[in-house]
Structures are given as structure tokens and as C-alpha cells.
Amino acid sequence: MFKKGTKLYSIFTGTCPKCHEESMFKNKNPYMLTEALSMYENCSNCGTKYKIEPSFFYGSMYVSYAVGIAFATAAFVISFFVFNAGIHAIFISIIATLIVFMPVILRLSRTIWINFFMHYNKNLAKK
């Protein structure tokens, strides 16, 4: 499912969408908030330019909304069905989940967005 060469591999590992060898982000820890969205210009393995055009990653805001809804839904389901929480506790759990996972959501949305436009090329991968 998450084998090298699949879009899911690139999305969840944050690697180059073309060669799946190098990380797109300068710091692997998304919770280093000052560097959470700091990306390399190009892949050091295959030379792929990540920013296809100026303001390319603005489109990832739409993906971020959908990913945030998925996280909020998961928080609701866990709070309501697993813990049988009340409406106020559910609201607080959704807000807390979105705040805690915001750096992860932002990175996921960027990797999903770039994978819409770039595809894996096994000839570019390291042997």
C-alpha cells in the first residue's frame, strides 16, 4: 500500500514526487514551527523543481481544508462513539486536534497538492 513508487508513499513520507528519494522539507520534524513549511527548491537526487510556478502552493490551501475536515471528523467520531463525550467536550476535542495537528495537516496538504501534478519516474530513482 505504501510501497515506493506509489503516490501514498510520497505523500506520507514527504519525499520527492518524481524519484521518492529525498525529502522535500528541510527539517523532517513538522513541529519545528519556524521551519515547518521550509522546503528545498529542487530535489538533490533528480533535480525536480518543487515550486512549478510562483504561488504554486496556494492551491494546497484547498487541500488543507479537506484534510482538516478529515482530522476534525476523526476527532468527532472518537470523542462521540469511543468516549461518549458531550457536545462541549466534542467541540474542545475537535479544536484541540486541529491545533495540535496543524503542522502535519499543512505538510500533508502540500505533498498531496504537488502529487496531483507530478508522477513517479522509476528511471530517476537511485539504484
DRENDO-1510 file (C-alpha; in Angstrom, 1 decimal, always signed):
<recs>
REC; n; res; u; v; w
REC; 1; MET; +0.0; +0.0; +0.0 .
REC; 2; PHE; +2.8; +2.4; +0.9 .
REC; 3; LYS; +5.4; +0.9; -1.5 .
REC; 4; LYS; +7.9; +3.1; -3.2 .
REC; 5; GLY; +6.5; +4.2; -6.5 .
REC; 6; THR; +3.0; +5.0; -5.2 .
REC; 7; LYS; +1.6; +8.4; -4.6 .
REC; 8; LEU; +0.8; +7.4; -1.0 .
REC; 9; TYR; +4.4; +6.7; -0.3 .
REC; 10; SER; +5.4; +10.2; -1.5 .
REC; 11; ILE; +2.5; +11.9; +0.4 .
REC; 12; PHE; +3.1; +10.2; +3.8 .
REC; 13; THR; +6.9; +10.3; +3.7 .
REC; 14; GLY; +7.2; +13.8; +2.2 .
REC; 15; THR; +9.6; +12.7; -0.4 .
REC; 16; CYS; +10.1; +14.0; -4.0 .
REC; 17; PRO; +7.1; +13.0; -6.1 .
REC; 18; LYS; +9.3; +12.0; -9.1 .
REC; 19; CYS; +12.1; +9.9; -7.6 .
REC; 20; HIS; +10.9; +9.2; -4.0 .
REC; 21; GLU; +14.4; +9.5; -2.7 .
REC; 22; GLU; +14.9; +12.9; -1.0 .
REC; 23; SER; +12.7; +14.7; +1.5 .
REC; 24; MET; +11.1; +17.9; +0.1 .
REC; 25; PHE; +11.2; +19.6; +3.5 .
REC; 26; LYS; +14.4; +20.9; +5.1 .
REC; 27; ASN; +13.5; +19.7; +8.6 .
REC; 28; LYS; +11.8; +16.4; +8.9 .
REC; 29; ASN; +10.1; +17.4; +12.2 .
REC; 30; PRO; +6.9; +19.4; +11.4 .
REC; 31; TYR; +6.7; +20.7; +14.9 .
REC; 32; MET; +9.8; +22.9; +14.5 .
REC; 33; LEU; +7.3; +25.7; +13.7 .
REC; 34; THR; +9.7; +28.2; +12.3 .
REC; 35; GLU; +10.8; +25.6; +9.7 .
REC; 36; ALA; +7.5; +23.7; +9.3 .
REC; 37; LEU; +7.0; +24.7; +5.6 .
REC; 38; SER; +10.6; +25.3; +4.7 .
REC; 39; MET; +11.2; +23.4; +1.5 .
REC; 40; TYR; +14.2; +22.8; -0.8 .
REC; 41; GLU; +14.0; +24.5; -4.2 .
REC; 42; ASN; +15.0; +21.3; -6.0 .
REC; 43; CYS; +15.4; +17.6; -5.3 .
REC; 44; SER; +19.1; +16.8; -4.7 .
REC; 45; ASN; +18.7; +13.4; -6.4 .
REC; 46; CYS; +16.8; +14.1; -9.6 .
REC; 47; GLY; +16.7; +18.0; -9.8 .
REC; 48; THR; +12.9; +18.3; -9.8 .
REC; 49; LYS; +11.9; +21.8; -9.1 .
REC; 50; TYR; +9.1; +21.7; -6.5 .
REC; 51; LYS; +7.7; +25.2; -7.0 .
REC; 52; ILE; +6.4; +24.8; -10.5 .
REC; 53; GLU; +5.3; +28.4; -10.8 .
REC; 54; PRO; +5.1; +31.4; -8.4 .
REC; 55; SER; +2.5; +30.9; -5.7 .
REC; 56; PHE; +2.1; +27.2; -6.7 .
REC; 57; PHE; +1.4; +26.0; -3.2 .
REC; 58; TYR; -1.5; +28.4; -2.7 .
REC; 59; GLY; -3.6; +25.6; -4.2 .
REC; 60; SER; -2.7; +23.4; -1.2 .
REC; 61; MET; -5.0; +25.6; +0.9 .
REC; 62; TYR; -8.0; +23.9; -0.6 .
REC; 63; VAL; -6.4; +20.5; +0.1 .
REC; 64; SER; -5.6; +21.7; +3.7 .
REC; 65; TYR; -9.3; +22.4; +4.2 .
REC; 66; ALA; -10.3; +18.9; +3.2 .
REC; 67; VAL; -7.5; +17.3; +5.3 .
REC; 68; GLY; -8.6; +19.4; +8.3 .
REC; 69; ILE; -12.2; +18.2; +7.8 .
REC; 70; ALA; -10.9; +14.6; +7.8 .
REC; 71; PHE; -9.0; +15.2; +11.1 .
REC; 72; ALA; -12.0; +17.0; +12.7 .
REC; 73; THR; -14.3; +14.2; +11.6 .
REC; 74; ALA; -11.9; +11.6; +13.2 .
REC; 75; ALA; -11.8; +13.7; +16.4 .
REC; 76; PHE; -15.6; +13.8; +16.4 .
REC; 77; VAL; -16.0; +10.0; +15.8 .
REC; 78; ILE; -13.5; +9.1; +18.5 .
REC; 79; SER; -15.0; +11.6; +21.0 .
REC; 80; PHE; -18.6; +10.7; +20.4 .
REC; 81; PHE; -18.5; +7.0; +19.8 .
REC; 82; VAL; -15.5; +5.8; +21.8 .
REC; 83; PHE; -15.6; +8.2; +24.8 .
REC; 84; ASN; -19.3; +9.0; +24.7 .
REC; 85; ALA; -18.5; +12.7; +25.2 .
REC; 86; GLY; -20.9; +15.6; +25.4 .
REC; 87; ILE; -21.2; +18.4; +22.9 .
REC; 88; HIS; -18.8; +20.7; +24.7 .
REC; 89; ALA; -16.1; +18.0; +25.1 .
REC; 90; ILE; -16.5; +17.1; +21.4 .
REC; 91; PHE; -16.1; +20.7; +20.4 .
REC; 92; ILE; -13.0; +21.1; +22.5 .
REC; 93; SER; -11.5; +17.8; +21.2 .
REC; 94; ILE; -12.0; +18.9; +17.6 .
REC; 95; ILE; -10.4; +22.3; +18.2 .
REC; 96; ALA; -7.5; +20.7; +20.1 .
REC; 97; THR; -7.0; +18.1; +17.4 .
REC; 98; LEU; -6.8; +20.8; +14.7 .
REC; 99; ILE; -4.4; +22.9; +16.7 .
REC; 100; VAL; -2.1; +20.0; +17.6 .
REC; 101; PHE; -2.0; +18.6; +14.1 .
REC; 102; MET; -1.9; +21.8; +12.1 .
REC; 103; PRO; +1.8; +21.5; +11.1 .
REC; 104; VAL; +1.1; +17.9; +9.9 .
REC; 105; ILE; -2.0; +19.0; +8.1 .
REC; 106; LEU; -0.1; +21.8; +6.3 .
REC; 107; ARG; +2.7; +19.4; +5.2 .
REC; 108; LEU; +0.2; +16.7; +4.1 .
REC; 109; SER; -1.7; +19.3; +2.0 .
REC; 110; ARG; +1.5; +20.4; +0.3 .
REC; 111; THR; +2.6; +16.9; -0.5 .
REC; 112; ILE; -0.9; +15.9; -1.7 .
REC; 113; TRP; -1.0; +19.1; -3.9 .
REC; 114; ILE; +2.3; +18.5; -5.6 .
REC; 115; ASN; +1.4; +14.8; -6.2 .
REC; 116; PHE; -1.6; +16.0; -8.3 .
REC; 117; PHE; +0.9; +17.4; -10.8 .
REC; 118; MET; +3.9; +15.2; -10.7 .
REC; 119; HIS; +4.3; +11.5; -11.1 .
REC; 120; TYR; +6.8; +8.9; -10.1 .
REC; 121; ASN; +9.5; +8.0; -12.6 .
REC; 122; LYS; +11.4; +4.8; -11.7 .
REC; 123; ASN; +14.3; +5.9; -14.0 .
REC; 124; LEU; +15.1; +8.8; -11.7 .
REC; 125; ALA; +15.3; +6.7; -8.5 .
REC; 126; LYS; +18.6; +5.6; -7.1 .
REC; 127; LYS; +19.7; +2.2; -8.0 .
</recs>
